[in-house]
Amino acid sequence: MTDTLWGAVIVAAGSGSRFGGDVPKQFTLISGERVINYSVRVFSSLVDHLVVVTPAGDEWHRWWTPPPGVDTVHGGRRRQDSVMNGLKFLHSRGVSRVLIHDGARPLADTECVLRVMEALNENVAVIPVIPVRDTVKKVSGNTVEETLPRDELRLSQTPQGFHLPELMEVLADAGDITDEASAFEDAGREVNTVEGSWKNIKITDSSDGELVSLLAGKADRVIGTGLDFHPFDSGRPLYFCGCRLSDTDGLMGHSDGDVVLHAVADAILSASRMGDIGTLFPASDSRWKNADSSLLLGSCVAMVKRAGWEIQRLDVTVIGERPKISPVRELLIHRLAEITDISPEKIWIKGTTTNTIGDLARGTGVGCSVLTELVRRSP
């Protein structure tokens, strides 16, 4: 129909709390590009009017400036309120066919969008879906109740396409929904499907951001090492990996002497080419006298994150006769995970000795070697 006007609503009003960090996921950087811009590029070339639903207020302007020709409206309390604000804007522009897309799905491809648009010529509601590849279990608590047949199961994606007047009518009476198709289903109306795309994933947490970078073929990976040694000082408490393990037999140092956290800091700073702990927190500066090393490492982590890097692995080797690592391994791993803001599954800590060689074998001190891998979602 030559007189049909097409519109798209990109829903980008969420806080992205599960993603973590200070920037909502739809405005974070993935491979040097704001997540929202991936979708804006695709839909700008396919529809007559494009509107992005942003969070309420003006803070989002810190992270994103709409390109020319892209309009914005503020979101509402619920998803359907946000979508409805976008629909009202498009309705005022004479749009009759609309695509609703999640702003946190940056890899929607043109072919998938066109399949939805083509199917809307014969149907009122169309969604892209992909088959379920894994075996699906229905679980109660920790117990499997049954295995669900997956032949008829599909994973729903966006963009979801609708005739705009019908969608506005359905959403006006809808309860809480997670997608617009469910409002149609609840209203007893038919929803048709087309083939989706396996790359069209939705970013929920930081690991999804890494996957998007890999799928986009633009992820940077770097390796860094850190090495530190401290002699024992019986008059100080022992801080190790951010934990106070004893009130005596601590480690010498201008700060609290936490050899593990110092080595971790140097490793991530080395990988990201952002300096070293001695330069950033010099012993000549009285501010760092007896400083909590967990705060120093936290500052280093924040620096590399601001540069777009994410810590993917920390392999920690403690060198010396004491403390013994295996009895406190889980405690140390979970504390290090808290300080670096990564999953404990990405960390391993082990101990070794020097086999009677040198001062470490005589128990006068302890060393730590760290290997880390960083992934950059943005330059």
SELONU-832826 format. One record per residue (C-alpha): residue in three letters; x, y, z negated. Coordinates in pm, 1 decimal, decimal comma, always signed. Each point is the difference from the previous one (the first is absolute). Example, Ala and Ser with C-alpha at 12.3 -4.5 7.8 and 13.67 -1.06 7.14 Angstrom:
BEGIN
> residuo; xx; yy; zz
> ALA; +1230,0; -450,0; -780,0 $
> SER; +137,0; +344,0; +66,0 $
% end
This chain:
BEGIN
> residuo; xx; yy; zz
> MET; +0,0; +0,0; +0,0 $
> THR; +168,3; +317,3; +118,0 $
> ASP; -191,1; +219,5; -247,3 $
> THR; +100,0; -205,7; -305,2 $
> LEU; +226,8; +182,4; -239,2 $
> TRP; +233,6; -213,4; -206,4 $
> GLY; +131,6; +86,5; -342,7 $
> ALA; +226,2; -160,7; -259,1 $
> VAL; +14,6; +37,3; -375,6 $
> ILE; +333,8; -89,0; -158,1 $
> VAL; -61,1; -57,1; -370,2 $
> ALA; +300,8; +131,6; -193,5 $
> ALA; -161,5; +125,7; -319,5 $
> GLY; +132,2; -259,9; -246,1 $
> SER; +257,3; +55,1; -274,3 $
> GLY; +203,6; -308,7; +99,2 $
> SER; +65,0; -83,9; -366,7 $
> ARG; +88,0; -365,0; +68,1 $
> PHE; +267,7; +108,1; +245,8 $
> GLY; +194,2; +179,1; -273,5 $
> GLY; +207,7; +315,7; +21,3 $
> ASP; -102,2; +364,2; +6,6 $
> VAL; -130,9; +11,8; +357,8 $
> PRO; -326,7; -171,8; +103,6 $
> LYS; +73,7; -289,0; +234,6 $
> GLN; -174,9; +160,8; +297,7 $
> PHE; +245,0; +292,2; -18,8 $
> THR; +316,4; -189,0; -85,8 $
> LEU; +282,5; -43,9; +248,2 $
> ILE; +35,4; -323,0; +193,9 $
> SER; +298,2; -9,1; +235,9 $
> GLY; +21,0; +377,9; +0,1 $
> GLU; -371,3; +58,3; +73,3 $
> ARG; -295,0; +78,5; -223,8 $
> VAL; -226,7; -304,2; -15,2 $
> ILE; -303,3; +203,2; +104,3 $
> ASN; +173,4; +120,2; +317,5 $
> TYR; +20,3; -351,6; +144,1 $
> SER; -379,3; -20,1; +10,5 $
> VAL; -46,0; +361,4; +107,6 $
> ARG; +213,6; -63,0; +309,4 $
> VAL; -203,3; -303,2; +107,0 $
> PHE; -345,8; +149,2; -47,9 $
> SER; +80,5; +348,3; +131,5 $
> SER; +48,5; -147,2; +346,1 $
> LEU; -323,2; -204,1; -4,1 $
> VAL; -278,9; +213,6; -147,5 $
> ASP; -146,2; +344,5; +56,6 $
> HIS; +2,9; +108,6; -365,4 $
> LEU; +223,7; -121,4; -281,7 $
> VAL; -53,9; +83,2; -367,1 $
> VAL; +218,9; -107,9; -291,6 $
> VAL; -160,4; -28,2; -343,3 $
> THR; +255,1; +129,7; -252,7 $
> PRO; +7,6; -2,8; -381,1 $
> ALA; -190,2; +279,3; -171,5 $
> GLY; +203,3; +310,6; -71,7 $
> ASP; +301,7; +130,1; +186,3 $
> GLU; +288,8; -206,2; -139,5 $
> TRP; +11,3; -220,9; +310,0 $
> HIS; +127,8; +301,7; +197,6 $
> ARG; +335,7; -57,8; -174,5 $
> TRP; +45,5; -322,0; +196,9 $
> TRP; -189,1; +36,3; +326,7 $
> THR; -99,5; +265,4; +250,3 $
> PRO; -278,0; -100,4; +243,1 $
> PRO; +111,0; +12,6; +364,5 $
> PRO; -183,2; +240,4; +233,4 $
> GLY; -346,6; -128,0; +92,0 $
> VAL; -37,3; -214,3; -313,1 $
> ASP; -263,4; +118,1; -247,5 $
> THR; -19,1; -81,4; -370,8 $
> VAL; -274,2; -29,5; -261,3 $
> HIS; +26,5; -76,2; -369,4 $
> GLY; -83,5; -342,9; -135,0 $
> GLY; -265,0; -88,7; -255,8 $
> ARG; -23,6; -213,0; -313,4 $
> ARG; -67,1; -325,8; +185,7 $
> ARG; +115,3; -133,8; +335,2 $
> GLN; -341,9; +48,2; +159,1 $
> ASP; -7,9; +361,0; -124,2 $
> SER; +333,5; +65,6; +170,0 $
> VAL; -110,7; -167,6; +322,0 $
> MET; -330,6; +186,1; -4,3 $
> ASN; +182,4; +334,5; -20,9 $
> GLY; +190,6; -95,0; +312,9 $
> LEU; -315,7; -120,5; +176,2 $
> LYS; -185,0; +324,2; -72,3 $
> PHE; +285,9; +195,0; +153,8 $
> LEU; -1,7; -216,2; +313,4 $
> HIS; -379,9; +8,5; +23,5 $
> SER; +17,0; +378,9; +10,3 $
> ARG; +229,3; -36,0; +301,8 $
> GLY; -248,0; -217,2; +189,8 $
> VAL; +185,3; -330,3; -49,3 $
> SER; -213,7; -313,4; +45,6 $
> ARG; +261,4; -280,0; -18,1 $
> VAL; +239,4; -11,4; -292,6 $
> LEU; +301,7; -201,2; -113,9 $
> ILE; +82,9; -24,6; -371,4 $
> HIS; +364,1; -77,8; -77,0 $
> ASP; +200,3; -39,2; -320,9 $
> GLY; +279,5; +254,9; -18,5 $
> ALA; +218,0; -264,2; -167,1 $
> ARG; -5,8; -221,2; +314,1 $
> PRO; +273,4; +162,0; +207,9 $
> LEU; +43,4; -278,4; +257,5 $
> ALA; -338,9; -8,8; +170,8 $
> ASP; +74,5; -44,5; +369,2 $
> THR; -175,8; +155,1; +295,2 $
> GLU; -117,6; -335,4; +139,2 $
> CYS; -184,4; -86,6; -322,0 $
> VAL; -166,3; +341,8; -14,9 $
> LEU; -111,2; -29,6; +362,1 $
> ARG; -153,2; -343,0; -67,8 $
> VAL; -213,2; +153,9; -274,3 $
> MET; -102,7; +291,8; +221,0 $
> GLU; -91,7; -227,1; +291,1 $
> ALA; -214,9; -222,7; -221,2 $
> LEU; -189,6; +304,7; -130,7 $
> ASN; -150,8; +44,0; +346,9 $
> GLU; -211,7; -309,9; -71,6 $
> ASN; -14,7; -3,0; -382,8 $
> VAL; -76,7; +241,3; -283,3 $
> ALA; +269,5; -123,8; -243,5 $
> VAL; +332,8; -162,1; +93,5 $
> ILE; +301,8; -94,1; -210,6 $
> PRO; +338,5; -156,7; +84,3 $
> VAL; +77,8; -324,7; -182,2 $
> ILE; +282,1; -254,5; -15,2 $
> PRO; -20,8; -371,2; -92,4 $
> VAL; +98,1; -123,8; -345,1 $
> ARG; +317,2; -203,4; +42,3 $
> ASP; +54,6; -111,3; -359,2 $
> THR; -207,8; -252,6; -191,9 $
> VAL; -251,7; +189,0; -215,8 $
> LYS; -76,7; -111,7; -355,0 $
> LYS; -286,5; +109,0; -222,8 $
> VAL; +151,4; +39,2; -346,6 $
> SER; -155,8; +42,2; -343,0 $
> GLY; +260,1; +120,6; -247,8 $
> ASN; +301,6; -213,6; +86,0 $
> THR; -201,8; -294,1; +127,6 $
> VAL; -81,2; -73,9; +363,7 $
> GLU; -372,1; -61,0; +42,1 $
> GLU; -4,3; -80,0; +371,6 $
> THR; +172,6; +46,8; +332,6 $
> LEU; -198,3; +223,3; +231,7 $
> PRO; -26,5; -93,3; +368,5 $
> ARG; +192,4; +266,1; +187,6 $
> ASP; -136,0; -61,6; +350,1 $
> GLU; -269,5; +262,8; -51,3 $
> LEU; +204,9; +237,2; -215,9 $
> ARG; +154,0; +318,7; +139,0 $
> LEU; +199,4; +289,9; -141,1 $
> SER; -158,2; +336,4; +75,0 $
> GLN; +204,4; +293,9; +126,3 $
> THR; -51,6; +355,0; +123,2 $
> PRO; -84,2; +192,3; +213,2 $
> GLN; -362,6; -95,7; -43,8 $
> GLY; -227,4; +142,0; +266,9 $
> PHE; -362,5; +116,2; -25,2 $
> HIS; -268,7; +201,7; +162,0 $
> LEU; +27,9; +308,1; -218,1 $
> PRO; -370,0; +66,3; -83,1 $
> GLU; -51,3; -360,3; -112,4 $
> LEU; +312,3; +7,0; -217,5 $
> MET; -108,7; +321,7; -172,3 $
> GLU; -341,1; -151,6; -66,2 $
> VAL; +146,6; -317,0; -148,9 $
> LEU; +259,8; +177,2; -214,9 $
> ALA; -261,8; +235,3; -144,7 $
> ASP; -164,8; -298,2; -173,1 $
> ALA; +312,2; -209,0; -70,7 $
> GLY; +137,3; -97,6; -337,3 $
> ASP; +371,4; -23,7; -66,1 $
> ILE; +176,6; -149,2; +302,7 $
> THR; +353,2; -91,0; +103,7 $
> ASP; -64,6; +43,3; +373,0 $
> GLU; -277,0; +138,1; +218,3 $
> ALA; -88,8; -338,1; +150,0 $
> SER; -105,2; -127,1; -342,7 $
> ALA; -256,2; +281,4; -20,3 $
> PHE; -145,2; -120,1; +331,0 $
> GLU; -5,5; -358,5; -128,0 $
> ASP; -173,5; +102,0; -323,9 $
> ALA; -260,0; +182,8; +206,2 $
> GLY; -70,5; -318,9; +199,5 $
> ARG; +145,0; +139,1; +320,8 $
> GLU; +220,0; -185,3; +246,9 $
> VAL; +375,8; +48,7; +8,8 $
> ASN; +196,6; -132,5; +296,7 $
> THR; +369,9; -81,3; +16,7 $
> VAL; +293,0; +29,8; +237,8 $
> GLU; +355,8; -128,3; -22,9 $
> GLY; +214,4; +193,8; -246,2 $
> SER; +378,9; +29,0; -25,9 $
> TRP; +237,6; -184,5; -232,7 $
> LYS; +220,1; +310,1; -26,0 $
> ASN; -290,5; +217,0; -115,1 $
> ILE; +68,4; -47,0; -372,3 $
> LYS; -115,8; +231,7; -275,9 $
> ILE; +261,7; +149,5; -230,3 $
> THR; -86,8; -64,7; -364,7 $
> ASP; +333,9; -11,3; -181,5 $
> SER; +362,8; +74,3; +81,9 $
> SER; +69,8; -349,1; +132,8 $
> ASP; -263,1; +64,4; +270,4 $
> GLY; +193,8; +312,8; +92,0 $
> GLU; +309,7; -212,4; +56,3 $
> LEU; -199,6; -239,0; +219,7 $
> VAL; -133,7; +289,7; +206,1 $
> SER; +356,2; +122,8; +51,5 $
> LEU; +106,0; -343,6; +120,0 $
> LEU; -299,4; -34,3; +232,2 $
> ALA; +70,5; +344,5; +138,0 $
> GLY; +358,2; -112,8; +58,5 $
> LYS; +153,0; +300,9; -172,9 $
> ALA; +104,6; -114,8; -348,0 $
> ASP; +351,8; +78,9; -121,4 $
> ARG; +166,4; -250,8; -234,0 $
> VAL; +319,7; +69,5; -191,5 $
> ILE; +209,3; -181,0; -260,9 $
> GLY; +177,5; +156,5; -298,2 $
> THR; +221,0; -122,2; -282,0 $
> GLY; +69,8; +130,5; -348,3 $
> LEU; +273,3; -101,9; -244,9 $
> ASP; +57,7; +118,1; -356,6 $
> PHE; +198,0; -102,0; -311,8 $
> HIS; -24,5; +108,8; -363,5 $
> PRO; +196,8; -103,3; -309,1 $
> PHE; -186,3; -95,3; -315,6 $
> ASP; -39,3; +243,8; -290,3 $
> SER; -119,6; -166,3; -321,3 $
> GLY; -124,0; +330,7; -134,6 $
> ARG; -265,3; +52,4; +268,7 $
> PRO; -330,6; -176,9; +74,2 $
> LEU; +5,5; -233,7; +299,4 $
> TYR; -211,8; +131,8; +287,0 $
> PHE; -24,5; -245,4; +285,1 $
> CYS; -222,0; +37,2; +305,8 $
> GLY; -206,0; +261,5; -181,7 $
> CYS; -55,6; -225,1; -304,8 $
> ARG; +147,7; +47,6; -347,9 $
> LEU; +131,7; -350,3; -65,9 $
> SER; +171,4; +70,0; -333,8 $
> ASP; +87,9; +281,4; -239,9 $
> THR; +373,3; -72,2; +27,2 $
> ASP; +252,6; -124,5; +256,4 $
> GLY; -102,1; +261,2; +253,3 $
> LEU; +195,7; +126,4; +297,3 $
> MET; +222,3; +306,3; +23,9 $
> GLY; -105,7; +273,4; +236,2 $
> HIS; -87,0; +367,4; +21,3 $
> SER; -367,1; -101,0; +22,5 $
> ASP; -143,5; -302,2; -182,3 $
> GLY; +243,0; -226,6; +188,1 $
> ASP; -261,3; -213,2; +176,5 $
> VAL; +228,4; -174,6; +248,7 $
> VAL; -284,3; -167,6; +192,3 $
> LEU; -197,8; +317,3; +65,1 $
> HIS; +316,9; +184,2; +103,2 $
> ALA; +85,2; -269,1; +255,5 $
> VAL; -358,6; -3,9; +132,7 $
> ALA; +5,4; +378,7; +39,5 $
> ASP; +328,3; -10,8; +191,2 $
> ALA; -133,5; -277,6; +224,6 $
> ILE; -311,1; +187,3; +112,1 $
> LEU; +191,7; +326,8; +32,6 $
> SER; +261,9; -176,3; +211,8 $
> ALA; -259,5; -159,4; +227,4 $
> SER; -182,7; +329,2; +53,0 $
> ARG; +324,4; +201,8; +36,7 $
> MET; -109,1; +236,6; -277,4 $
> GLY; +307,5; +6,8; -221,9 $
> ASP; +92,8; -189,8; -314,6 $
> ILE; -91,6; +11,6; -365,9 $
> GLY; +333,3; +155,6; -103,1 $
> THR; -56,8; +294,6; +232,3 $
> LEU; -365,2; +53,2; -88,4 $
> PHE; +40,9; -47,0; -377,0 $
> PRO; +368,4; +80,5; -75,9 $
> ALA; +152,8; -77,1; -338,4 $
> SER; +121,4; +361,4; -11,3 $
> ASP; -362,1; +119,1; -32,0 $
> SER; -125,4; +3,9; -358,9 $
> ARG; -358,8; -46,2; +119,1 $
> TRP; +70,2; -368,4; +57,7 $
> LYS; +161,6; -65,7; -338,1 $
> ASN; -172,4; -314,2; -140,3 $
> ALA; -261,5; +34,0; +276,9 $
> ASP; -259,0; -273,1; +55,7 $
> SER; +124,9; -178,0; +312,0 $
> SER; -352,9; -104,0; +92,0 $
> LEU; -75,5; +368,7; +58,1 $
> LEU; +314,0; +40,2; +209,9 $
> LEU; -90,4; -300,5; +213,8 $
> GLY; -360,2; +120,4; +26,6 $
> SER; +129,8; +329,3; +136,2 $
> CYS; +209,0; -185,6; +260,7 $
> VAL; -300,3; -212,1; +101,9 $
> ALA; -208,7; +314,5; +45,9 $
> MET; +271,9; +149,9; +220,9 $
> VAL; +18,6; -296,6; +236,5 $
> LYS; -379,1; -22,0; +15,3 $
> ARG; -25,5; +364,8; +99,5 $
> ALA; +238,0; -82,3; +284,3 $
> GLY; -242,3; -270,2; +116,6 $
> TRP; +182,8; -305,1; -137,8 $
> GLU; -164,9; -291,9; -179,7 $
> ILE; +192,9; -251,0; -212,3 $
> GLN; -61,2; -348,7; +135,8 $
> ARG; +248,9; -210,1; -198,6 $
> LEU; +221,2; +30,5; -307,6 $
> ASP; +248,6; -282,9; -59,4 $
> VAL; +176,2; +61,2; -332,6 $
> THR; +304,4; -194,8; -124,8 $
> VAL; +121,0; +63,6; -356,1 $
> ILE; +370,1; -84,7; -49,8 $
> GLY; +123,4; -89,1; -346,8 $
> GLU; -27,1; -230,6; -299,0 $
> ARG; -288,8; +190,6; -158,8 $
> PRO; -283,3; +71,2; -16,8 $
> LYS; -142,3; -329,6; +126,4 $
> ILE; -243,4; +72,6; +281,8 $
> SER; -226,4; -304,8; +19,0 $
> PRO; -173,9; +54,1; -340,4 $
> VAL; -95,9; +358,3; +90,8 $
> ARG; -20,9; -24,9; +379,8 $
> GLU; -376,3; +56,4; +30,2 $
> LEU; +11,4; +291,9; -243,7 $
> LEU; +276,9; +165,8; +200,8 $
> ILE; -169,1; -62,0; +335,8 $
> HIS; -331,6; +148,9; -107,5 $
> ARG; +163,7; +305,0; -157,5 $
> LEU; +208,1; +62,0; +313,0 $
> ALA; -316,0; -37,8; +210,7 $
> GLU; -166,3; +271,4; -210,8 $
> ILE; +290,3; +240,4; +37,0 $
> THR; +39,3; -49,5; +375,8 $
> ASP; -375,6; -25,0; +66,5 $
> ILE; +23,0; -322,8; +199,1 $
> SER; -141,9; -347,9; -43,6 $
> PRO; +188,1; -235,2; -238,8 $
> GLU; +0,7; -254,7; +284,0 $
> LYS; +248,2; +223,2; +184,4 $
> ILE; +255,5; -19,4; -283,7 $
> TRP; +233,6; -274,9; -116,0 $
> ILE; +251,1; +24,4; -286,6 $
> LYS; +264,9; -259,1; -74,5 $
> GLY; +317,1; -26,2; -204,1 $
> THR; +349,1; -128,9; +71,7 $
> THR; +341,6; -4,0; -169,1 $
> THR; +354,1; +56,0; +126,1 $
> ASN; +111,0; -354,5; -94,4 $
> THR; +245,6; +112,2; -270,5 $
> ILE; +154,9; +270,6; +220,2 $
> GLY; +53,0; +351,1; -137,1 $
> ASP; -152,4; +223,1; -268,7 $
> LEU; -359,6; -93,3; +85,9 $
> ALA; +79,6; -361,0; -85,4 $
> ARG; +137,5; +117,6; -335,0 $
> GLY; -332,0; +169,5; -74,2 $
> THR; +124,4; +359,0; +2,3 $
> GLY; -251,5; +121,1; +253,5 $
> VAL; -257,8; -84,4; +263,0 $
> GLY; -40,8; +74,4; +369,6 $
> CYS; -290,2; +4,4; +242,0 $
> SER; -22,6; -42,0; +377,6 $
> VAL; -318,0; +88,6; +190,6 $
> LEU; -105,2; -63,8; +359,2 $
> THR; -306,6; +184,0; +128,0 $
> GLU; -199,1; +20,9; +321,9 $
> LEU; -195,7; +312,2; +91,8 $
> VAL; -258,3; +48,2; +273,9 $
> ARG; -76,0; +344,8; +133,4 $
> ARG; -348,3; +66,2; +126,0 $
> SER; +103,5; +349,9; +100,4 $
> PRO; +327,1; +178,4; +72,9 $
% end
